[in-house]
Amino acid sequence: MRCLYSLMVMFLCGSMAQAQLKMGAVGDSLLDEHFDQTGFGVSLGYSMNALELMRAESQIDLGLIDDWGDTRGTGYEYNWALAGSTTGSLITSGQHLNFAAQIPTAGITKAVLIVGSNDLFPAIPNLDLLNDGPSGPYQAIYEGLSTTSQIQDFASQAVNDVITAAQTIRATGVDLIVASAPDYGITPVAKRLYPDAAQRDLVDDVMELYNVNAIQRLTTEVGVPVVDLYTLTKDMWGDHGQENNIFTIGGVDFDLEGTGGVDLDQLLQLGTFSGTPTDDVADAFVHDGFHPNTGINGLFANVFMTAFNQEFNDNFMLFSEEEILALGGPTLEAQYDQDTLASSLAGKSYADYVISPAAVPEPRAVVLLVGMATVAAIHRTRKKIKD
């Protein structure tokens, strides 16, 4: 009888948690495995992104680890995301096509797509603009050199590319979540390379323009839910010129400029640093000053799982605030005091960052908002709402 009782308990407990589901991904470094990325010659493998955290806690199956020789690199079998990808390079590299072909043969049922931030990557600025020109789109917009036509072309092509990728993946029947693209201007490196907050805001306006149109078309034409990472990160970091310094999780104040326990300025100036980078510290970023550290990625994972639970009736187990700290390490876990996330997000919950698709998706033409006048209008509207 005791053996039978034990088996019944095991069965009932097991039924409460969702069995591992096969999940794959396409996109950029927000999804590419941290252990498969290097920054300034040092691996980011001491930290984990949202997908890695979900796998580490036995929530999903990402397949085998191997050297695949394509955009997967040395990583998980179902993760086609590649660090540095733009909306355009995702298409030209065939991430979406390769993943779509793999879905039915591997039995993948869940998918995540994040791309767009690298379209406005804050590359090291050229000092001699007259002779060398801007280092890329970020500097061009930051310096006010982009024309209305150039902004129109950027927004139109970037949105078209993410729609192409999403449509290709969704056509396989997989449950797909797409995330909006965060603004690189919130990162410590971008703030050092481009110190003028008002000019960084010009770039942010264009990123917001991309996200507004991408979200509209994804939820109507493609009919997929969107996790709004852009708005979540804005709520966490604040506006340019009115940045927040800390974000509190479990009573622990995360330094929104912190970089994995090392001195970023020393790294940028000397190409090296003293100490060992870690995720067991209340720093929002890893040592490269671009990518979120494990604790922040725990929040991202929770929003993704909330989206799957809400939109596809899944039963993913979200991380508690204490568990998010524990994912970083024992030092952070020991500092847990009480749940503070609701207060940190001004009363918002994870579900507030999930945008449901239209009930009956109907392909239709969506006219892009273009031109600097429109960008400025969006910017003014956002400021009025916050004021």
C-alpha positions in Angstrom: 0.0 0.0 0.0 2.8 2.4 0.9 4.4 1.8 -2.6 1.0 2.4 -4.3 0.5 5.6 -2.3 4.0 6.8 -3.3 3.3 6.1 -6.9 0.0 8.1 -6.7 1.7 11.0 -5.1 4.4 11.0 -7.8 1.7 10.9 -10.5 -0.3 13.7 -9.0 2.7 16.0 -8.4 3.9 15.3 -11.9 0.6 16.1 -13.5 0.7 19.6 -11.9 3.8 20.5 -13.8 4.1 20.7 -17.6 6.2 18.0 -19.2 9.2 19.3 -21.1 8.1 20.7 -24.5 10.4 21.0 -27.5 11.1 24.7 -28.1 13.2 26.4 -30.8 14.3 29.9 -31.5 15.5 32.3 -34.2 16.9 35.8 -33.7 19.8 37.5 -32.1 22.0 37.5 -29.0 19.0 37.8 -26.7 18.3 34.1 -27.6 21.8 32.9 -28.7 23.3 30.8 -25.9 25.6 32.8 -23.6 28.0 29.9 -23.6 28.3 30.3 -27.4 29.1 34.0 -27.3 32.3 35.8 -26.6 32.7 39.5 -25.7 36.1 41.2 -25.5 37.7 37.8 -25.6 35.9 36.5 -22.5 33.0 34.0 -22.7 29.6 35.0 -21.3 29.1 31.4 -20.2 29.0 32.4 -16.5 25.5 33.8 -17.2 22.3 32.5 -18.9 19.7 34.0 -21.2 15.9 33.3 -20.9 15.9 30.1 -23.0 18.9 28.7 -21.1 17.2 29.4 -17.8 14.0 27.6 -18.9 16.0 24.6 -20.0 18.2 24.6 -16.9 15.0 24.3 -14.8 13.7 21.5 -17.0 10.9 23.6 -18.4 11.8 23.0 -22.1 13.8 20.8 -24.4 16.2 22.7 -26.8 17.7 19.5 -28.3 21.3 18.3 -28.2 24.4 20.4 -27.8 26.8 20.1 -30.7 28.9 22.1 -33.2 26.3 22.4 -36.0 28.4 24.5 -38.4 25.5 27.0 -39.2 23.9 29.9 -37.3 23.5 27.5 -34.3 27.2 27.4 -33.8 28.2 25.3 -30.8 24.8 25.3 -29.2 21.4 23.7 -28.9 19.9 21.8 -31.8 16.7 23.8 -32.0 18.2 27.2 -31.4 19.1 29.0 -34.7 19.5 32.4 -33.1 22.9 34.1 -33.9 24.5 36.9 -32.0 24.7 40.1 -34.1 21.8 39.2 -36.3 19.7 42.0 -37.8 16.3 41.6 -39.3 18.0 41.5 -42.7 20.7 39.1 -41.9 18.2 36.7 -40.2 16.5 36.4 -43.6 19.7 36.2 -45.7 21.2 33.5 -43.4 18.1 31.4 -43.6 17.4 31.1 -39.9 13.7 31.1 -40.4 13.8 28.6 -43.3 16.1 26.2 -41.6 14.1 26.3 -38.4 10.8 25.9 -40.2 12.1 22.8 -42.0 13.3 21.3 -38.7 10.0 21.9 -36.8 7.9 18.9 -38.2 10.8 16.4 -38.3 12.0 17.2 -34.7 8.5 17.5 -33.3 9.0 21.1 -32.1 5.9 22.7 -30.7 7.0 26.0 -29.3 9.1 28.8 -30.8 10.4 32.3 -29.9 11.6 35.0 -32.2 13.5 38.2 -31.2 15.2 40.5 -33.6 15.5 44.2 -34.5 17.8 45.7 -31.9 20.9 45.2 -33.9 19.4 47.1 -36.8 20.3 50.1 -34.7 23.5 48.8 -33.0 25.6 51.6 -31.4 28.8 50.9 -33.2 31.9 52.9 -32.2 31.3 56.4 -33.7 33.5 57.9 -36.4 35.0 61.1 -35.1 35.6 62.6 -38.6 32.0 62.6 -39.9 32.9 64.8 -42.9 35.4 62.4 -44.4 34.4 59.0 -42.9 30.7 59.4 -42.5 28.7 57.8 -39.7 29.7 54.4 -38.4 26.2 53.1 -39.0 22.5 53.9 -38.7 22.8 54.6 -34.9 25.3 57.4 -35.3 23.6 58.7 -38.4 20.3 59.2 -36.5 22.1 60.3 -33.3 23.8 63.1 -35.3 20.6 64.1 -37.1 22.1 63.0 -40.5 19.3 60.5 -41.5 16.8 61.7 -44.1 13.1 61.0 -44.0 13.6 58.6 -46.9 16.3 56.7 -45.1 14.2 56.3 -42.0 11.3 55.2 -44.2 13.4 52.6 -45.9 14.8 51.3 -42.6 11.4 51.0 -40.9 9.7 49.4 -43.9 12.4 46.8 -44.7 13.0 45.9 -41.0 9.3 45.3 -40.4 8.8 43.4 -43.7 11.7 41.1 -42.7 10.4 40.2 -39.3 6.9 39.6 -40.8 8.5 37.2 -43.4 10.3 35.3 -40.6 7.2 35.1 -38.4 4.9 34.0 -41.3 7.3 31.3 -42.4 7.5 29.9 -38.9 3.9 30.2 -38.0 2.9 28.3 -41.2 4.3 25.1 -39.7 1.7 25.2 -37.0 4.1 25.8 -34.1 3.1 28.0 -31.2 5.1 31.1 -31.9 5.8 34.1 -29.6 7.6 37.2 -31.1 9.2 39.8 -28.9 9.6 43.5 -29.6 13.1 44.8 -29.8 14.7 46.7 -26.9 16.6 49.9 -27.4 20.4 49.6 -27.2 20.5 53.1 -25.9 19.8 51.9 -22.4 23.0 49.9 -22.2 26.2 51.1 -20.4 28.3 50.9 -23.5 25.9 52.9 -25.6 25.8 55.6 -23.0 29.6 55.9 -23.0 29.9 56.0 -26.8 26.9 58.3 -27.3 26.6 60.4 -24.1 24.0 62.9 -25.2 20.7 61.7 -23.9 18.5 63.9 -26.1 20.3 62.6 -29.2 20.0 58.9 -28.0 16.3 59.6 -27.7 16.2 60.3 -31.5 17.4 56.8 -32.1 15.0 55.4 -29.5 12.1 57.2 -31.4 13.0 55.2 -34.5 13.3 52.0 -32.6 9.9 52.7 -31.1 8.5 53.4 -34.6 9.8 50.0 -35.8 8.2 48.2 -32.8 4.9 50.0 -33.1 4.5 48.9 -36.7 5.9 45.4 -36.2 3.5 44.8 -33.3 0.6 46.0 -35.3 1.3 43.7 -38.2 2.4 40.7 -36.2 -0.9 40.7 -34.2 -3.1 41.4 -37.2 -1.5 40.0 -40.4 0.4 37.1 -38.9 -1.9 36.5 -35.9 0.8 35.8 -33.3 1.1 37.2 -29.7 3.9 39.6 -28.9 6.0 40.0 -25.8 6.7 43.7 -25.5 10.3 43.6 -24.3 10.7 47.2 -25.6 8.1 48.6 -23.1 9.3 46.3 -20.3 12.9 47.6 -20.6 11.7 51.2 -20.9 9.7 50.7 -17.7 12.8 49.3 -16.0 15.4 51.7 -17.2 13.3 54.8 -17.8 13.6 57.5 -20.5 16.9 58.9 -21.8 17.8 61.8 -19.6 15.5 60.5 -16.9 17.1 57.1 -16.4 16.4 54.9 -13.3 19.5 53.9 -11.4 18.2 50.7 -9.8 15.5 48.0 -10.3 14.4 46.0 -7.3 13.8 42.2 -7.4 13.1 40.4 -4.2 14.1 43.4 -2.2 17.5 43.5 -3.9 18.5 46.7 -5.8 20.0 45.8 -9.2 22.4 48.4 -10.5 21.1 49.2 -14.0 24.6 50.4 -15.0 26.3 47.4 -13.4 28.4 45.0 -15.5 28.9 41.6 -14.0 31.0 42.8 -11.1 33.8 44.3 -13.2 34.8 47.9 -14.2 33.4 48.5 -17.7 35.5 51.7 -18.1 38.7 49.8 -17.4 37.6 47.2 -20.0 36.8 49.8 -22.6 40.0 51.8 -22.1 42.5 49.0 -21.5 40.9 46.1 -23.2 41.2 44.1 -20.0 39.9 44.2 -16.5 40.7 42.9 -13.0 38.6 40.4 -11.2 36.2 37.7 -12.5 32.9 38.6 -14.1 29.9 36.9 -12.4 26.1 36.7 -12.4 26.0 36.3 -8.6 25.9 40.1 -8.2 23.1 42.6 -8.4 24.3 44.0 -11.8 21.8 44.2 -14.6 24.4 43.5 -17.4 27.1 41.0 -18.0 30.7 42.3 -18.3 30.4 43.4 -22.0 27.9 46.2 -21.1 25.4 45.1 -23.7 23.7 41.8 -22.7 21.4 41.4 -19.7 22.7 39.3 -16.8 21.0 36.2 -15.5 18.7 38.0 -13.0 17.2 40.2 -15.7 16.9 37.3 -18.1 14.9 35.6 -15.4 12.3 38.3 -15.7 12.3 37.9 -19.5 11.8 34.2 -19.2 8.8 34.8 -17.0 7.2 37.1 -19.6 7.8 34.5 -22.3 6.2 31.7 -20.1 3.3 34.0 -19.2 2.7 34.5 -22.9 2.7 30.8 -23.6 0.4 30.1 -20.7 -2.0 32.8 -21.6 -2.1 32.4 -25.4 -1.6 28.6 -25.8 -3.0 27.2 -22.5 0.5 26.0 -21.4 1.4 25.4 -17.8 4.9 26.7 -17.4 6.0 27.4 -13.9 7.2 31.0 -13.5 10.2 31.8 -11.4 9.5 33.4 -8.1 11.5 36.5 -7.2 13.5 34.5 -4.7 14.2 31.9 -7.4 15.3 34.6 -9.8 17.9 35.7 -7.3 18.9 32.1 -6.8 19.5 31.7 -10.5 22.2 34.2 -10.2 23.8 32.5 -7.3 23.9 32.0 -3.5 25.1 35.5 -2.7 22.0 37.0 -4.4 19.7 34.4 -3.0 20.8 35.1 0.5 19.8 38.8 0.1 16.2 38.0 -0.7 13.9 40.0 1.6 10.4 40.2 0.1 8.6 40.3 -3.2 9.0 43.8 -4.7 8.5 43.4 -8.4 4.9 44.7 -8.5 6.1 47.9 -6.9 9.2 48.1 -9.2 6.9 47.9 -12.2 4.4 50.5 -10.9 1.7 47.9 -10.4 2.1 46.1 -13.7 2.3 42.3 -14.0 4.0 40.1 -16.6 0.7 39.8 -18.4 0.7 43.5 -19.1 3.6 43.0 -21.4 1.8 40.3 -23.5 -0.1 41.6 -26.5 -2.7 39.1 -27.9 -3.3 38.7 -31.6 -6.5 39.7 -33.3 -9.2 37.1 -32.9 -9.4 36.5 -36.6 -6.1 37.4 -38.3 -6.7 39.0 -41.7 -3.8 40.0 -43.9 -4.1 43.7 -44.7 -1.9 46.5 -45.8 -0.4 48.5 -42.9 0.9 51.9 -43.8 4.1 52.7 -42.0 4.4 55.9 -40.1 7.4 57.5 -41.6 9.4 60.7 -41.5 11.0 62.7 -38.8 7.8 64.6 -38.2 6.0 61.4 -37.3 8.9 60.2 -35.2 8.8 63.5 -33.3 5.0 63.2 -32.9 5.4 59.7 -31.3 8.1 61.0 -29.1 5.9 63.9 -27.9 3.0 61.7 -27.3 5.1 59.3 -25.2 6.4 62.3 -23.1 2.8 63.6 -22.5 1.6 60.2 -21.3 4.5 60.0 -18.9 4.1 63.6 -17.7 
